[in-house]
Amino acid sequence: MIRIKHLFRWGILMSILPVCSFAQPPTRDNIRPNVIYILADDMGYGDVSCLNQAAKTRTPNLDALAREGMTFTDAHAPASLCTPTRYGLLTGRYAWRGELKKGVSRQYDPPLIEPERYTVGRLFQESGYSTACIGKWHLGWDWPLKNGGMVSDLMNDPDADVARRLAVERQIDFTKPILNGPITRGFDHYFGDDVPNYPPYAFIENDRLTRQPDVYKPDSIYGHPGRMVSGWRLDAVMPELTRRAVDYIDRMAAAKRPFFLYFSLTSPHVPIAPSESFKGKSAAGAYGDFVEETDAAVGNIIAALRAAGIDRNTIIIFTSDNGSPAQDGSSMSGAFNSVQRFGHEPNRPWRGMKTDLWEGGHRVPFFVRWPEKVRAGSRTNITVCHTDFIATCTSILGMSLPNGEAKDSYDMIPLLAEKHTRKYKRPYTIHHSSEGLFAIRQGRWKLIEAGHSGGGLIPRIQETVDGQTVDMQLYDLKRDPGEQKNLILSRPGKVLKLQQELAAAKNGASK
């Protein structure tokens, strides 16, 4: 069989691809849509003012996305923390199917996305798009050593402590290319700082540091210890990322080339470092200020599209990588749930927060704006997951996925079109916690397996139900969206069915 990428090289790809009516917007020139996926970092459902009337944050640009596009009220990150969500978003595959069984990638860890793994970036590249990732990567790199080899030759323990990581850092050659990062996983261009609270504190462009990290980060600056560029400012990161994203849009518009931009924000994650023009603007402290700067970044993207005359043929998706830990921003961090002292509940109306299997850990804001195709002000309460992105893009582009890839991804086009919604075929959704524990969602029902802890800070949950101590949880989210009434003993048939589905998923059974 002739491979799609070979057909593209021969210049005949677009003439033979099967294209559904939804895949080509009815614009005058029949131009393929640009796609921008904006992923906030640690932003809760209740941080968006149109989703939470009691919010102490103002998000006019996100509210406009909701008015002008579709709001998904039951959208989920594939995990309740950062790295596994990013892996799932880009590959259409739950991260726990691979190497990462719990937690996140840490400083100087190797690449998590396998070299052979098909990504959404590769999909767009094979369709002739320019592709860029701007912002947080947090999926690992191969860092070169001064005497040859890679960091992974010296440190292959994901649980290595800070002292071990600092010892290895001293052997890294920061002047050499950093291998197997975004530009080898489907992106033509990368600019970002990898992870804002990890060393090296420096910007990376493509596979090189833009400046050498010439000092050690002082304790007075928030973050893990390690190398830093002189004069590094945490509050300058978001403005620079936004500027770079706008510049990329301007260049692609001038070149009249379709593009895919994965704009991966560092806010409102710690370090909670709003820039000067946003300090004190919200009614929810530094955290609220950073949420409002996040919203402003979205506004800058929309303004750039309109100025370039390409906003009507650009799909914008906005969401978050997990729920909020609800820190108030004290010393650029703060205790979990401390922002509630301002009367602001970032994950309202859901129970729980980042790291949790409860809804607040992974149910997140999700908006899609596509003026040519998606009805303004539309809403859906159908359960979706970030892993659905790649299957949806194959449908938009009129392409197909290689066999065995993106096994946890389902085409959302029937939902966006508001027609034939039953054709959205997701059989269940798996949730994954920071501790590596699982929950399964199917329709109105959700089963949380034994051992779940709330907020990652307290002992595992044990409840007394009908006089018995239990730590598994079953909820009917239609009647009990706040997950207050555990039905684990009263619905044994439903528990068994969901246990069987979850076991099959863990064993690799899928579409």
MOKA-V362850 format. One record per pair of residues at least 12 apart in sequence whose C-alpha atoms are under 8 Angstrom apart, sorted by the first residue. I is the first residue (numbers start at 1). J is the second residue. Records with the same first field share a line. If there is no record, write none. Layout:
I=J  J
This chain:
4=126
5=126
8=126  127  128
13=127
17=398  399
18=398  399
19=395  397  398  399
20=395  396  398
22=373  396  413  417
23=395  396  397  398
24=396  397
25=313  372  373
26=372
27=313  372
31=313
32=258  313  397
33=258  313  314  315
34=258  259  260  313  314  315
35=259  260  261  314  315  316  317
36=260  261  262  263  314  315  316  317
37=260  261  262  263  264  316  317  318
38=262  263  264  265  298  316  317  318  319
39=262  263  264  265  318  319  320  321
40=264  265  266  267  268  294  318  319  320  321
41=82  264  265  266  267  268  269  320  321  322
42=267  268  269  320  321  322  323  324  325  354
43=267  268  269  291  320  321  322  323  324  346  364
44=320  322  323  324  346  347  348  360  364  365
45=323  346  347  348  360  363  364  365
46=345  346  347  348  349
47=291  345  346  347
48=62  63  365
49=63
50=62  63  66
51=365
52=348  349
54=344
55=344  345  346
56=282  283  284  288  342  343  344
57=282  283  284  288  289  291  292  344
58=282  292
59=291  292  295  296
60=295
61=295  296  298  299
62=295  298  299
65=367  368  369
66=367  368  369  376  377  378
67=376  377  378
68=369  371  375  376  377
69=367  368  369  370  371  374  375  376  377  378
70=367  368  369  374  375  376  377  378  379  380  416
71=366  367  368  377  378  379  380
72=365  366  367  379  380  381  382
73=365  366  379  380  381  382
74=363  364  380  381  382  383  384
75=363  364  365  366  382  383  384  385  386
76=322  362  363  364  383  384  385  386
77=320  321  322  362  363  364  385  386  387  431
78=94  362  385  386  387  430  431  432
79=321  322  355  362  431  432  433  434
80=321  322  323  354  355  356  357  361  362  431  432  433  434
81=103  104  321  322  323  354  355  361  362  433  434
82=104  138  321  322
83=103  104  105  138  139
84=96  100  104
85=321  322  386
86=138  139  321
87=112  113  139
88=386  387
89=386  387  388  389  390
90=119  120  121  387  389  390
91=117  118  119  120  387  390  405  406
92=119  386  387  388  389  390  391  405  406  407  408  409
93=387  405  406  407  408  409
94=387  408
97=506  508
99=112
100=112
101=436
102=433  434  435  436  437
103=434  435  436
104=434
105=138  139  140  158
106=138  140  158  198
107=165  198  199
108=140  141  142  143  151  165  169
109=140  141  142  151  152  156  158
110=139  140  141  142  143  151  152
111=139  140  141  142  180  181
112=139  140
113=139  185
115=180  184  185
117=405
118=402  405  406
119=185  186  390
120=186  389  390  393
121=185  186  187  260
122=185  186  187
123=186  394
124=259  260
125=186  187
127=397
128=258
129=257  258  259  260
130=187  188  252  257  258  259  260
131=186  187  188  189  259  260  261  262
132=187  188  189  190  259  260  261  262
133=182  187  189  190  191  261  262  263  264
134=190  191  192  241  244  245  261  262  263  264
135=190  191  192  193  194  241  263  264  265  266
136=192  193  194  195  196  264  265  266
137=182  192  193  194  195  264
138=194  195
139=181
140=181
141=178  179  180  181
142=178  179  180  181
143=172  173  178  179
144=172  173  174  176  177  178  179
145=171  172  173
146=171  172  173
147=171
151=168  172
154=168
155=168
162=225
166=225  226
169=226
174=209  212  213
175=208  209  212
176=208
177=207  208
178=207  208
179=207
181=207
182=206
183=206  207
189=205  206
190=204  205  206  207
191=203  204  205  206  241  244
192=204  205  241
193=237
195=266
196=223  234  266  270  271
197=222  223  224  270  271
198=223  224  225  226
199=224  225  226  227  228
200=213  226  227  228  229
201=213  217  226  227  228  229  232
202=228  229  232
211=229
212=228  229
213=227  228  229  230
214=227  228  229  230
215=227  228  229  230
216=228
222=271  331  332
223=271
234=271  273
235=273  274  275  276
236=275
237=266
238=265  266  267  275
239=275
241=265
242=297  300  301
245=263  301
246=300  301  304
249=304  305
250=304  305  308
253=308  310
254=308
265=294
267=290  291  294
268=287  290  291  294
270=329  332  333
271=329  332  333
272=286  287  290  329  332  333
273=286  290  329  332
274=286  289  290  293
275=293
278=290  292  293
283=342
284=328  339  342  343  344
285=328  329  339  342
286=328  329  330  332
287=327  328  329  339
288=328
312=370  371  372
313=370  371  372
314=370  371
315=368  369  370  371
316=367  368  369  370
317=366  367  368  369
318=365  366  367  368
319=364  365  366  367
320=364  365  366
321=362  364
322=354  361  362  363  364
323=347  353  354  355  360  361  362  363  364
324=346  347  353  354  360  361
325=337  353  354  455
326=338  339  340  345  346  347  353
327=339
328=340
336=455
347=360
348=360
349=482
350=481  482
351=482  483
352=454  455
353=454  455
354=455
355=433  434  435  454  455  456
356=433  434  452  453  454  455  456
357=431  432  433  438  439  448  452  454
358=454  483
362=431
373=416  417
374=416  417
375=417
380=415
383=429  443
384=412  426  429
385=429
387=406  408  409  410
388=408  409  410  411  412
389=409  410  411  412
390=406  409
391=406  409  410  411  412
392=410  411  412  413
393=411
395=411  413
396=413
407=510  511
408=510  511
410=424  425  426
411=424  425
412=424
427=442
428=440  441  442  443
429=441  442
430=502
434=456
435=456
437=449  451  452
439=502
440=498  502
442=498
444=476  477  478
445=474  475  476  477  478
446=474  475  476  477
447=472  473  474  475  495  498  499
448=472  473  474
449=471  472  473
450=471  472  473
451=471  472
452=471  472
465=486  489
466=489
472=488
473=486  487  488
474=486  487  488  495
475=487  488
